[in-house]
Amino acid sequence: MKNTPVTSGRLYYLDWLRVLGMFGIFFFHNARFYDSFTDWTVKNATTNLGATMLIAIMSNFIMPLFFLVSGAAVYYALRSRKAGQFVQERSLRLLIPLIFGMLIIVAPQAYFGAVSHGEMTGGYNFLQIYWLYLQTLPDLNWFHLWYLAYLLVFSLVALPVFVNWKGGKSVISRMATALNNPWAWLAALVLLLAVVDIFLDPGGYWGDRTQANFSRVAYLLFFIAGYLIFANARIMEAIEKLRWWSLGAGIAGLACGALFFYDILIDREAYFGSGGFAASQIVMAIVTWGWLFAFLGLAKRYLNSTNRFLAYANEAVLPFYILHQTVIISIGFCVVQWNMHAGLKYLMISTTSFIGIMLIYELLVRRVNVFRFLFGMRTVRTAQPMEVKEGSS
């Protein structure tokens, strides 16, 4: 499978980050059955140290990476689209899959979660179970589809500062070039995240960290930062130069957090407002941005090429995301009840769920236009027979 170097303006390393991030979240959710942190939809009877460490590390950057890449994608999308076109495209790509996903895709997760937590012990047929699930929809239990909801809202809320106004530049682009010091911007991004995390109460609405370890405001910051970083080429140049230093900072920060702030990080609400809490959030802001800068810099340096796998996988990312957690939990609900080592369960669930997701995608979603539309993909026209004209060869 030969890589094709960049010959156009497309930044293929962003596609690679999107695809690799999707693999990351897939393995992350496969580990959620066994970690020792907060309860999940379905849990194994025993916890596993390896799974706990994987979750502890990846939770610092996996979803921020998704929002960062999404913000970068918005920057490039708005270079060739007007605001109205962008809103229409976002609604089709995010709102339709969100509604479809809430009504259909995540219903099994609600069922298996209720059974696993002793809230439903049987005696219901499928229609009764589904009706009970529909009654919970006003509570907006998004399950993993919260990412689509957040991304849609962020895209609309931030549009006034993203869209290009008179003069050809957006508000964020003007800010990125007005302070034409990339090092200052990198420091500012770390500082902004630290300030947000220090002053927003983890027990409040805006500071709530139950969605993959970060608050709503923090995710909005990552989303806007993705746009800002690509609005000034010098910022990405600095990130590329710092790639190994950033990775070192991310690893060192994780060690520091585990050694000195472990109790605070697993119970933020209890320590909110203390000096130790503030110090821990500064360290973790360095950790998160260290990993993000490292991923961006390494990808730009080593992954800015394409091949057939990337073209296929990049199109599959959104449907894969929509499907993955439901398939994982549906299979995992049965497997975690077996008397087997956690490592073997992990291997079995991850392997069978990946095969199941790809079969659904390849045989149904990718090939049927109705499902392409419902999963946020562009529909494709059926190829028409080629008309052969006289004299053609």
Buried (B, 14 or more C-beta within 10 A) or exposed (E): EEEEEEEEEEBBBBBBBBBBBBEBBBBBBBBBBBBBBEEBBBBBEEBBEEBBBBBBBBBBBBBBBBBBBBBBBBBBBBEEBEBEEBBEBBBBBBBBBBEBBBEEBBBBBBBBBBBBEEEBEEEBEEEEBBEBBEEEEEEEBBBBBBBBBBBBEBBBEBBEBBBBEEEEBBBBBBBBEEEEEBEEBBEBBBEBBBBBBBBBBBEEEEBBBEBBBBBBBBBBBBBBBBBBBBBBEBBBEBBBBBBEEBBEBBBBBBEBBEEBBEEBBEEBEEBBEEEEBBBBBBBBBBBBBBBBBBBBBBBBBEBBBBEEEBEEBBBBBBBBBBBBBBBBBBBBBEBBEEEEEBEEBBEBBBEBBBEBBBEBBEEBBBEEEEBBBBBBBEEEEEEEEEEEEEEEE
